[in-house]
Amino acid sequence: MDDPKKRKRRKIWKIIIGIAVFFLLVMVTLLGVGYFYYGKIIKAFLIETVHRESNGIYHAEIGKLYLNVITGALTVTDMALIPDTALYRRKYGSDSLSPMLFQLKMNLFRVVDFRILDAIQNRRIKVSKIRFFSPEVTVYRMMPSIKAKEDRPEHKLMSIPLPKGWNAISIEKIELHNGKLDYFDLSGTSPIHFAIPGCAILIQDLLVDAAYQGENQLFNAKDIQIHLTGLSDTTRDGLNVISLGEIYLSTGLKYITIRDFRLTPQFNRNDYTRKVGYQTDRMEVFISRIALMRPDLREFILTSNIQAGRLEVDSLVFDAYRDKRVPRKPGFRPPMPQDGVRRLKTRLQIDTVLLRGGKATYSEQVGQVPGSLFFNNLNASFTGLTNDSLLLAAGLISELHGTAYLMGKGKLEATIRFKFGAPNNAFTFSAQLGPMELREVNPMLTKLLPAEIRSGKIKQLLVPMVFANDDVATGQLLFYYNDLNIAMTTPRKSTWNSIKKGVVNFVANNLVVNSNNPTKAGKMNTGIIHFHRDKDKGIINFLWKSALSGIKSTVGFNTKEQKNIKKREKKWH
C-alpha cells in the first residue's frame, strides 16, 4: 500500500505543476496576444504621438510592428517619417520651429532591450540600442522660423522636446548603417541639392527629460558621429568635378574631417580656357585631409554662420595653369581678399588656419611651351580670418605667415598682414629668399621672356616691408647675389639678330646689370619697389609684380617714378 505521506506529496506536486502549466499557458497566451495586440497599440501610439508632438509637421507610416515583452525586442518594418514642408512654410511666421527637417524611410529597424514595464509604470522610455538597416535619409534645411528666436532660445531649437505625459527618454545607442543621404538647402533664394550614396550615423547617450535643456549637447545626445562617403558633383559651369573621399563629423569630439578632396578639370589645358572663352586659371587640387576643429555646429545649422577654432589643411597639391594667348574677360575685376571676405553673406570667424606639407605649381603660356614655377614643402598659418563687423571696426589685423622652397631649392619665408576693415584694402608684406642658383628660375623665365640666366647665385633676397593697398605697393628690396650673367635670346637665327643679341647682351651685362651686389667695391644697390596694381588681375600677380619691380630696380632697370624716389632718398641722406 502507498504511504499516505507519499500520496500527499504527489498530490501537492500535481497541484504545483498544474498551477505552473496554467500560468505558462496564460503567459504564452499573453505573449501571443501581446506580440500582435501590443504591437498594434504601440504602432497607433507612435503615429499619433509623432503627429501631435510635431504640431503636424511630421507624420509616421508603419507597416508592421512586433514586440517581445520579455526580451524588450521591438521590430518595425516598412517605416517612414515624413515632414510636411508646405505646412512648415505656412507656420513660418506664427510658430516656433526648428529649421532642420528630416525624412526617413526604411524597410526594417530593431529596438534592443526596450523596457516596456518601465514605460508603462513610470512613463519613461529606456532603450539600449536602436538599429536602422539601409535607410534613406533626406535632410531639409529650411528658412529659420520668424518666431523661433522670439519664443524659444536657440539652444532649445537644437534639442528634442519631451512628449507630454512622459517623464524621460533614454537611448544608449542609435546605429544607422549603409544609408543613403540627400540634402536640400531651401533657406536661400534658389534650392541647393546634393546626394550622398554612403552614410553611417552613430548617436550615443541620447537623453530627453524635464530637467535637461540641451544647452551643451546637440539634439540631446552626448555624441553624434556621421560618416559620409562617395561624394561627387560637377560644378555649375560643367568645367570641373568636386569629389570628397569621406566626411567624418563628431559633435562630442567637436571636429569635422574631410579626406581626399579633389578638384578635377574635365578638359585639358588647351580646351579648358577655350570652353570658358577668356583667360582663367585651370586648377587641379588635391588635399589629403581637411579638419575643422571646435566648429559651432549649432550656429551653422541655425544661421549658416561659420565659426571654428582651427582649420587644418594637410598635403595640399595645387596646380594652376593660365593660357595668356586667350583674351581677358572684358570688364572682369577680381576682388582683393579683403573684399571677398567682407562680401560673404554669412559671418565667418576661424581663429587659426594651418597648411602643412603643400606643393603649389603655377604655369603661364605665351608661346609654344608654358613656363612653370613651383613651391614645395609649403607650410603656412593664418590667424584672425573673419568678417565680423565688430572685430573689423576695432582694427583687427589678420596675419598670414608661410615658408616654402622655390623650385625645391631656395627657402622662401613671407608674412602678409591684412587689415580687413580698411576701406582701401591696406596691407603690408615682407619676405626673404635664401641661397639658391638663379638658373633654377629659367623654366619660367625663358618661356615668358627672350632672356636666360646663364649664371648667378642668390645669397639672400630680402623685402623688409612693403606697404600696399588697392592702388599701389611701395617699399625696398635688398638683393644679394654673385656672378650674375644674363643672355638675351632671339627666336630666329640671322646675322642681324645675332648682332642685336650681342649688343643687348653687352649692354645688359656690362652697362646696366652689375654681376655682383654688393659690388666688388662694396657698393650696395638697393631696389625700389613701386608698382601700380593691375586691377584686372588678382593679388598673387600684384605681389609678384611688386617684388619684380624691386628686382629690376636692383639690376638697373628703373621706371621714372623709381628714379625720382632714388633721387629723393639721396637728398634725405
C-alpha positions as CSV (number, residue, x, y, z in Angstrom):
1,M,0.0,0.0,0.0
2,D,1.1,3.5,-0.7
3,D,2.4,5.6,2.1
4,P,-0.2,8.4,2.8
5,K,2.7,10.9,3.1
6,K,3.9,9.9,-0.4
7,R,0.4,10.2,-1.8
8,K,0.1,13.7,-0.2
9,R,3.4,14.8,-1.7
10,R,2.4,13.6,-5.2
11,K,-0.9,15.4,-4.9
12,I,0.9,18.6,-3.9
13,W,3.3,18.3,-6.8
14,K,0.4,17.8,-9.2
15,I,-1.2,20.9,-7.9
16,I,2.1,22.9,-8.3
17,I,2.7,21.5,-11.8
18,G,-0.9,22.3,-12.7
19,I,-0.6,25.9,-11.4
20,A,2.7,26.2,-13.3
21,V,1.2,24.9,-16.5
22,F,-1.8,27.2,-16.1
23,F,0.5,30.3,-15.6
24,L,2.6,29.1,-18.5
25,L,-0.4,28.9,-20.7
26,V,-1.5,32.3,-19.6
27,M,1.9,33.8,-20.3
28,V,2.1,32.2,-23.7
29,T,-1.4,33.5,-24.5
30,L,-0.5,36.9,-23.2
31,L,2.8,36.9,-25.2
32,G,1.0,35.7,-28.3
33,V,-1.7,38.3,-27.9
34,G,0.9,40.9,-26.9
35,Y,3.1,40.1,-29.8
36,F,0.3,41.3,-32.1
37,Y,-2.0,43.3,-30.0
38,Y,0.5,45.3,-28.0
39,G,2.3,46.0,-31.3
40,K,-0.8,47.5,-32.7
41,I,-1.3,49.6,-29.6
42,I,2.3,50.9,-29.8
43,K,2.0,51.4,-33.5
44,A,-1.0,53.6,-33.1
45,F,0.6,55.4,-30.2
46,L,3.7,56.2,-32.1
47,I,1.8,57.5,-35.2
48,E,-0.4,59.7,-33.0
49,T,2.5,61.0,-30.8
50,V,4.7,61.9,-33.8
51,H,1.8,63.9,-35.4
52,R,0.8,65.6,-32.1
53,E,4.3,66.5,-30.7
54,S,5.5,67.9,-34.1
55,N,2.4,70.1,-34.4
56,G,1.5,68.3,-37.6
57,I,4.9,68.9,-39.2
58,Y,5.7,65.2,-39.2
59,H,3.6,62.1,-39.8
60,A,4.8,58.5,-39.4
61,E,4.0,55.5,-41.5
62,I,4.5,52.0,-40.1
63,G,3.9,48.7,-41.9
64,K,4.1,46.1,-39.1
65,L,5.3,46.3,-35.5
66,Y,6.2,43.3,-33.4
67,L,7.0,43.4,-29.7
68,N,8.6,40.8,-27.4
69,V,7.6,41.9,-23.9
70,I,10.0,39.6,-22.1
71,T,13.2,40.5,-24.1
72,G,12.1,44.0,-24.9
73,A,12.8,43.4,-28.6
74,L,10.8,45.6,-31.0
75,T,10.9,45.1,-34.7
76,V,9.3,47.5,-37.2
77,T,9.0,47.0,-41.0
78,D,8.2,49.5,-43.8
79,M,8.6,52.6,-41.7
80,A,8.7,56.2,-42.8
81,L,8.9,59.6,-41.1
82,I,7.8,62.3,-43.5
83,P,7.9,66.1,-42.9
84,D,5.3,68.4,-44.4
85,T,7.5,71.2,-45.9
86,A,4.4,73.1,-47.1
87,L,2.9,73.2,-43.6
88,Y,6.3,74.4,-42.3
89,R,6.2,77.3,-44.7
90,R,2.6,78.2,-43.7
91,K,3.6,78.2,-40.0
92,Y,6.8,80.1,-40.7
93,G,5.5,83.4,-39.3
94,S,3.4,82.1,-36.5
95,D,5.1,79.1,-34.8
96,S,8.5,78.3,-33.2
97,L,10.0,75.6,-35.4
98,S,13.5,74.1,-35.9
99,P,14.9,74.9,-39.4
100,M,16.1,71.3,-39.9
101,L,13.6,68.8,-41.2
102,F,14.4,65.1,-41.6
103,Q,12.7,62.5,-43.7
104,L,13.4,58.8,-43.0
105,K,12.4,55.7,-45.0
106,M,13.5,52.1,-44.2
107,N,12.4,48.5,-44.7
108,L,13.5,47.4,-41.2
109,F,14.6,48.7,-37.9
110,R,15.0,47.0,-34.5
111,V,15.0,48.1,-30.9
112,V,17.0,46.1,-28.4
113,D,16.2,45.9,-24.6
114,F,13.1,48.2,-24.7
115,R,11.9,48.2,-21.0
116,I,8.2,48.0,-21.6
117,L,7.2,47.7,-18.0
118,D,9.2,50.7,-17.0
119,A,7.5,52.6,-19.8
120,I,4.0,51.6,-18.6
121,Q,4.6,52.1,-14.9
122,N,6.9,55.1,-14.8
123,R,6.1,56.8,-18.2
124,R,9.8,56.5,-19.0
125,I,11.3,55.1,-22.2
126,K,14.6,53.4,-21.8
127,V,16.3,51.6,-24.6
128,S,19.8,50.0,-25.0
129,K,20.1,50.1,-28.8
130,I,18.2,51.1,-31.9
131,R,19.4,49.8,-35.3
132,F,18.4,51.1,-38.7
133,F,19.1,48.9,-41.7
134,S,19.9,50.6,-45.1
135,P,17.7,53.6,-44.6
136,E,17.1,56.5,-46.9
137,V,17.6,59.9,-45.1
138,T,16.6,63.2,-46.5
139,V,17.6,66.5,-44.7
140,Y,15.8,69.7,-45.5
141,R,17.4,73.0,-44.3
142,M,14.6,75.5,-44.2
143,M,14.5,79.2,-43.7
144,P,14.5,79.7,-39.8
145,S,11.1,80.4,-38.4
146,I,10.4,84.1,-37.6
147,K,9.1,83.3,-34.1
148,A,11.7,80.7,-33.3
149,K,14.2,83.1,-31.9
150,E,11.4,85.2,-30.3
151,D,9.7,82.4,-28.4
152,R,12.4,79.8,-27.9
153,P,16.1,80.2,-27.0
154,E,18.4,79.0,-29.7
155,H,19.6,76.0,-27.6
156,K,16.0,74.7,-27.4
157,L,15.7,74.8,-31.2
158,M,18.6,72.3,-31.3
159,S,17.1,70.0,-28.6
160,I,14.4,67.4,-28.7
161,P,11.3,68.3,-26.7
162,L,9.9,65.8,-24.1
163,P,6.4,64.5,-25.2
164,K,3.6,65.4,-22.9
165,G,2.8,62.8,-20.3
166,W,6.3,61.3,-20.3
167,N,9.0,61.7,-17.7
168,A,12.1,60.8,-19.7
169,I,13.5,59.2,-22.8
170,S,16.9,57.5,-22.6
171,I,18.6,55.7,-25.5
172,E,22.1,54.4,-25.1
173,K,22.9,53.9,-28.8
174,I,21.3,54.6,-32.2
175,E,23.1,53.0,-35.2
176,L,22.4,53.6,-38.8
177,H,24.3,51.5,-41.4
178,N,24.5,51.5,-45.2
179,G,22.3,54.5,-45.6
180,K,21.7,57.0,-48.4
181,L,21.5,60.7,-47.7
182,D,20.0,63.6,-49.7
183,Y,20.5,67.2,-48.6
184,F,18.3,70.0,-49.7
185,D,19.1,73.6,-48.6
186,L,15.9,75.6,-49.1
187,S,16.9,78.5,-46.9
188,G,18.1,80.7,-49.8
189,T,16.6,82.2,-53.0
190,S,17.4,79.0,-55.0
191,P,17.4,75.4,-53.7
192,I,20.7,73.5,-53.3
193,H,20.8,69.8,-53.5
194,F,23.4,67.1,-53.3
195,A,23.2,63.3,-52.8
196,I,25.5,61.1,-50.7
197,P,25.5,57.4,-51.6
198,G,27.2,56.2,-48.4
199,C,26.1,57.2,-45.0
200,A,26.6,55.8,-41.4
201,I,25.4,57.5,-38.2
202,L,26.1,56.7,-34.6
203,I,24.2,58.5,-31.8
204,Q,25.3,57.9,-28.2
205,D,23.6,58.6,-24.9
206,L,20.5,60.4,-26.1
207,L,18.6,61.8,-23.1
208,V,15.4,63.8,-23.0
209,D,13.9,64.7,-19.7
210,A,12.2,67.6,-18.0
211,A,15.4,68.9,-16.4
212,Y,17.6,68.7,-19.5
213,Q,17.5,71.8,-21.7
214,G,20.2,70.9,-24.3
215,E,22.5,73.8,-23.7
216,N,25.7,71.9,-24.2
217,Q,24.7,69.0,-26.5
218,L,23.3,69.0,-29.9
219,F,19.9,67.2,-30.2
220,N,20.2,65.9,-26.6
221,A,23.0,63.5,-27.5
222,K,26.4,63.2,-25.8
223,D,27.9,62.4,-29.3
224,I,26.6,62.3,-32.8
225,Q,29.0,60.7,-35.3
226,I,28.3,60.9,-39.0
227,H,30.4,59.2,-41.7
228,L,29.7,60.0,-45.4
229,T,31.4,58.5,-48.4
230,G,31.3,58.7,-52.2
231,L,30.5,62.4,-52.6
232,S,31.0,63.8,-56.0
233,D,29.4,66.7,-58.0
234,T,30.0,68.7,-61.2
235,T,30.3,72.4,-60.8
236,R,27.5,74.5,-62.3
237,D,29.6,75.5,-65.4
238,G,30.4,71.8,-66.1
239,L,34.1,72.5,-66.2
240,N,35.2,70.7,-63.0
241,V,34.2,67.8,-60.7
242,I,34.5,68.2,-57.0
243,S,34.8,64.9,-55.1
244,L,35.3,64.0,-51.4
245,G,36.6,60.6,-50.3
246,E,34.8,60.8,-47.0
247,I,33.5,63.2,-44.4
248,Y,33.5,62.4,-40.7
249,L,31.8,64.5,-38.1
250,S,31.6,64.2,-34.3
251,T,29.6,66.6,-32.1
252,G,31.1,65.2,-28.9
253,L,34.7,65.5,-30.0
254,K,33.9,68.7,-31.9
255,Y,35.5,68.3,-35.2
256,I,34.8,67.7,-38.9
257,T,37.3,65.9,-41.1
258,I,37.3,65.7,-44.9
259,R,39.7,63.2,-46.6
260,D,40.8,63.1,-50.3
261,F,39.3,66.3,-51.5
262,R,39.7,66.7,-55.3
263,L,39.0,69.4,-57.8
264,T,39.4,67.8,-61.3
265,P,39.1,69.7,-64.6
266,Q,37.0,68.0,-67.2
267,F,39.1,69.4,-70.1
268,N,42.8,69.5,-71.0
269,R,44.8,72.7,-70.8
270,N,44.2,73.7,-74.4
271,D,40.4,73.1,-74.4
272,Y,39.6,74.4,-70.9
273,T,40.3,78.1,-71.5
274,R,38.6,78.0,-74.9
275,K,35.5,76.5,-73.3
276,V,35.4,79.4,-71.0
277,G,36.1,81.9,-73.8
278,Y,38.5,84.1,-71.9
279,Q,41.6,83.9,-69.6
280,T,41.1,82.0,-66.4
281,D,43.1,79.7,-64.2
282,R,42.7,76.0,-64.8
283,M,43.2,74.4,-61.4
284,E,43.8,70.8,-60.3
285,V,43.6,70.4,-56.5
286,F,44.1,67.5,-54.2
287,I,44.0,67.7,-50.3
288,S,44.7,64.7,-48.3
289,R,43.0,65.9,-45.2
290,I,40.9,69.0,-44.1
291,A,39.9,69.2,-40.4
292,L,37.8,71.8,-38.8
293,M,38.3,71.9,-35.0
294,R,35.8,73.2,-32.5
295,P,33.1,74.2,-35.0
296,D,29.9,75.7,-33.7
297,L,27.5,73.4,-35.4
298,R,24.5,74.8,-33.6
299,E,25.3,78.3,-35.0
300,F,25.8,76.9,-38.5
301,I,22.5,74.9,-38.5
302,L,20.6,77.9,-37.3
303,T,22.2,80.7,-39.3
304,S,24.8,79.3,-41.8
305,N,27.5,81.3,-40.0
306,I,30.9,79.5,-39.8
307,Q,32.7,79.7,-36.5
308,A,35.6,77.4,-35.5
309,G,38.8,77.4,-33.5
310,R,41.1,75.9,-36.2
311,L,41.1,74.8,-39.8
312,E,43.9,72.3,-40.8
313,V,44.9,71.6,-44.4
314,D,47.3,68.7,-44.9
315,S,49.3,67.7,-48.0
316,L,47.8,70.2,-50.5
317,V,48.8,69.7,-54.1
318,F,47.8,72.7,-56.2
319,D,48.5,73.0,-60.0
320,A,47.3,76.2,-61.8
321,Y,47.7,77.0,-65.5
322,R,46.8,80.2,-67.4
323,D,46.8,80.5,-71.2
324,K,47.7,84.1,-71.9
325,R,47.2,83.6,-75.6
326,V,43.5,83.9,-75.0
327,P,41.9,87.4,-74.4
328,R,41.0,88.5,-71.0
329,K,37.4,88.7,-69.9
330,P,36.1,92.2,-70.7
331,G,35.4,94.2,-67.5
332,F,36.4,91.4,-65.1
333,R,37.9,92.8,-61.9
334,P,39.0,90.0,-59.5
335,P,38.3,91.2,-55.9
336,M,41.0,91.6,-53.3
337,P,40.9,89.0,-50.5
338,Q,39.6,91.7,-48.1
339,D,36.7,92.5,-50.4
340,G,35.9,88.8,-50.8
341,V,35.9,88.2,-47.0
342,R,33.8,91.3,-46.3
343,R,31.2,90.4,-49.0
344,L,30.4,86.9,-47.7
345,K,26.7,86.7,-46.9
346,T,27.4,84.6,-43.8
347,R,29.5,85.5,-40.8
348,L,33.0,83.9,-40.9
349,Q,35.3,83.5,-37.9
350,I,38.1,81.0,-37.8
351,D,40.8,81.7,-35.2
352,T,43.7,79.8,-37.0
353,V,44.2,78.2,-40.4
354,L,47.1,75.8,-40.8
355,L,48.6,74.5,-44.0
356,R,51.1,71.7,-43.8
357,G,53.3,69.9,-46.4
358,G,51.9,71.5,-49.5
359,K,53.1,71.9,-53.1
360,A,52.0,74.6,-55.5
361,T,52.8,74.9,-59.2
362,Y,51.9,77.8,-61.4
363,S,52.3,77.8,-65.2
364,E,51.7,80.5,-67.8
365,Q,51.8,80.2,-71.6
366,V,52.5,83.0,-74.1
367,G,54.3,80.9,-76.7
368,Q,54.5,77.4,-77.8
369,V,55.6,76.0,-74.4
370,P,54.3,77.1,-71.0
371,G,56.7,78.4,-68.3
372,S,56.4,77.0,-64.8
373,L,57.5,77.7,-61.2
374,F,56.8,75.5,-58.2
375,F,57.0,75.8,-54.4
376,N,57.2,72.6,-52.3
377,N,57.4,71.9,-48.6
378,L,54.8,74.6,-48.2
379,N,53.7,75.4,-44.6
380,A,51.6,78.4,-43.5
381,S,49.4,79.8,-40.8
382,F,46.7,82.4,-41.0
383,T,45.3,84.0,-37.8
384,G,42.2,86.1,-37.5
385,L,40.2,85.0,-40.6
386,T,36.9,86.8,-40.0
387,N,34.4,89.3,-41.4
388,D,32.9,90.0,-38.0
389,S,32.0,93.7,-38.2
390,L,32.8,94.5,-34.6
391,L,36.3,93.0,-34.9
392,L,37.0,94.8,-38.2
393,A,35.8,98.1,-36.7
394,A,38.2,97.6,-33.8
395,G,41.1,97.4,-36.3
396,L,41.8,93.6,-36.2
397,I,45.0,92.7,-38.1
398,S,45.0,89.2,-39.7
399,E,48.3,87.7,-40.4
400,L,49.4,85.1,-43.0
401,H,52.9,83.6,-42.4
402,G,54.4,80.9,-44.6
403,T,57.5,79.1,-45.7
404,A,58.2,77.2,-48.9
405,Y,61.1,76.2,-51.2
406,L,61.2,77.9,-54.6
407,M,61.9,75.2,-57.2
408,G,62.7,72.9,-54.3
409,K,65.9,74.9,-53.7
410,G,65.7,78.3,-52.1
411,K,63.8,78.7,-48.8
412,L,61.2,81.5,-49.1
413,E,59.6,83.0,-46.0
414,A,56.9,85.6,-46.2
415,T,54.4,87.4,-44.0
416,I,51.3,89.3,-45.1
417,R,49.3,91.4,-42.6
418,F,45.8,92.3,-43.7
419,K,43.5,94.9,-42.2
420,F,40.2,93.6,-43.4
421,G,38.4,96.6,-42.1
422,A,40.5,99.2,-44.0
423,P,38.4,100.9,-46.8
424,N,41.3,101.0,-49.2
425,N,42.3,97.3,-48.5
426,A,45.6,98.3,-46.9
427,F,48.0,95.5,-46.1
428,T,51.8,95.0,-45.7
429,F,54.1,92.2,-46.7
430,S,57.7,91.2,-46.1
431,A,59.7,88.3,-47.4
432,Q,63.1,86.7,-47.6
433,L,64.6,84.1,-50.0
434,G,67.6,82.1,-49.0
435,P,70.6,80.9,-51.1
436,M,69.9,79.2,-54.5
437,E,71.2,79.2,-58.1
438,L,69.4,81.8,-60.2
439,R,69.4,79.4,-63.2
440,E,66.6,77.4,-61.3
441,V,64.0,80.0,-62.5
442,N,64.8,79.6,-66.2
443,P,61.9,77.1,-66.7
444,M,59.6,80.1,-66.2
445,L,61.8,83.0,-67.4
446,T,62.9,81.6,-70.8
447,K,59.3,80.7,-71.7
448,L,57.9,84.2,-70.9
449,L,60.8,86.5,-71.9
450,P,63.5,86.4,-74.6
451,A,66.1,86.0,-71.8
452,E,68.1,83.4,-70.0
453,I,70.1,83.4,-66.8
454,R,73.4,81.7,-67.6
455,S,74.9,82.1,-64.1
456,G,74.3,83.7,-60.8
457,K,73.7,82.8,-57.2
458,I,71.4,84.3,-54.7
459,K,73.0,84.8,-51.3
460,Q,69.8,86.4,-50.0
461,L,66.8,88.4,-51.3
462,L,65.2,90.5,-48.6
463,V,62.0,92.5,-48.7
464,P,61.9,94.3,-45.3
465,M,58.4,95.8,-45.6
466,V,56.1,96.8,-48.4
467,F,53.1,99.0,-47.9
468,A,50.3,98.3,-50.3
469,N,46.6,99.0,-50.9
470,D,44.1,98.8,-53.7
471,D,46.2,101.0,-56.0
472,V,50.0,100.8,-55.3
473,A,52.7,99.0,-53.5
474,T,55.9,100.8,-52.2
475,G,58.9,99.6,-50.4
476,Q,62.5,98.4,-50.7
477,L,64.2,95.2,-51.8
478,L,67.7,94.0,-50.9
479,F,69.1,91.5,-53.5
480,Y,72.4,90.0,-52.5
481,Y,73.9,87.9,-55.5
482,N,77.1,86.9,-57.2
483,D,78.3,86.2,-60.7
484,L,75.1,87.2,-62.5
485,N,75.1,86.8,-66.2
486,I,72.0,87.3,-68.4
487,A,71.8,86.2,-72.1
488,M,69.1,87.6,-74.4
489,T,67.6,85.0,-76.8
490,T,66.1,85.5,-80.3
491,P,63.5,83.2,-81.9
492,R,65.2,83.3,-85.4
493,K,68.8,82.9,-86.4
494,S,70.1,85.6,-88.7
495,T,73.1,87.9,-89.0
496,W,71.1,90.9,-87.9
497,N,69.5,89.0,-85.0
498,S,72.9,87.8,-83.9
499,I,74.3,91.4,-83.9
500,K,71.3,92.7,-81.9
501,K,71.6,89.8,-79.5
502,G,75.3,90.6,-78.9
503,V,74.8,94.3,-78.4
504,V,71.9,93.7,-76.0
505,N,73.9,91.1,-74.0
506,F,76.8,93.5,-73.8
507,V,74.6,96.4,-72.6
508,A,72.7,94.2,-70.2
509,N,75.7,92.6,-68.6
510,N,78.3,95.4,-68.7
511,L,76.4,98.7,-68.7
512,V,73.2,98.0,-66.8
513,V,73.4,94.9,-64.7
514,N,76.1,94.5,-62.1
515,S,77.5,91.0,-61.8
516,N,77.6,91.3,-58.0
517,N,75.6,93.0,-55.4
518,P,77.2,94.4,-53.3
519,T,79.8,95.2,-56.0
520,K,83.5,94.3,-55.5
521,A,84.0,97.9,-54.3
522,G,81.4,97.3,-51.6
523,K,78.6,99.4,-53.0
524,M,75.1,98.0,-52.3
525,N,72.4,98.7,-54.9
526,T,69.0,98.9,-53.1
527,G,66.0,98.1,-55.2
528,I,62.9,100.3,-55.1
529,I,59.6,98.6,-55.1
530,H,57.0,100.8,-56.7
531,F,54.2,99.1,-58.7
532,H,50.7,100.3,-59.6
533,R,48.3,97.4,-59.3
534,D,46.7,96.0,-62.5
535,K,43.1,95.8,-61.2
536,D,42.3,93.3,-63.9
537,K,44.4,90.7,-62.1
538,G,44.4,89.2,-58.6
539,I,46.6,89.7,-55.5
540,I,49.2,87.0,-56.5
541,N,50.0,88.9,-59.6
542,F,50.1,92.1,-57.5
543,L,52.6,90.6,-55.0
544,W,54.8,89.1,-57.7
545,K,54.9,92.2,-59.9
546,S,55.7,94.4,-56.9
547,A,58.6,92.2,-56.0
548,L,59.7,92.1,-59.6
549,S,59.8,95.8,-59.8
550,G,62.3,95.8,-56.9
551,I,64.5,93.1,-58.6
552,K,64.6,95.1,-61.9
553,S,65.4,98.2,-60.0
554,T,68.3,96.5,-58.2
555,V,69.9,95.4,-61.5
556,G,69.5,98.9,-63.1
557,F,66.1,98.9,-64.8
558,N,64.2,101.8,-63.1
559,T,61.0,103.5,-64.1
560,K,60.7,107.2,-64.0
561,E,58.9,107.0,-60.6
562,Q,61.6,104.7,-59.2
563,K,64.4,107.1,-60.3
564,N,62.6,110.0,-58.6
565,I,62.3,108.0,-55.4
566,K,66.0,107.2,-55.5
567,K,66.8,110.9,-56.0
568,R,64.7,111.9,-53.0
569,E,66.3,109.2,-50.9
570,K,69.8,110.6,-51.8
571,K,68.8,114.1,-50.7
572,W,67.5,112.8,-47.4
573,H,70.8,111.0,-46.7
